[in-house]
Amino acid sequence: METFPAITFRSNKVDVGRGGSAKVTGDLTVKDVTRPVTLDVEFDGAQADPWGGQRLGFSAHTEIDREDWGLTWNVALETGGVLVGKKIRLEFNVEAVKQ
């Protein structure tokens, strides 16, 4: 973890859909590999906070092949197959403060 302490996502395109949904495309960096991904985003609602601000909630997800980012470690199981699958589902819950 000391060599690669963070996973980052930097958006570069937002396509707004109907009913509070959107597709957010950007660059996902894991370890030292950056690749484009698209997140499926849903607007979860807005709420006033105790300090008079407005908080907005969003949830997002995507699925990636971990090997595309050089994450290839695995262990063969005695019963067949491997311990870690190639596909990973990434899920995000984001809270934003309206300025």
Protein Blocks (a to p, Z undefined) as FASTA:
>chain_A
ZZmmcccdddfbdcddeehiacddddddehjbccddddddddfbdcddfkopacdddddd
ddddfklnopabccddfkgpjfbdfbdcdddddddddZZ
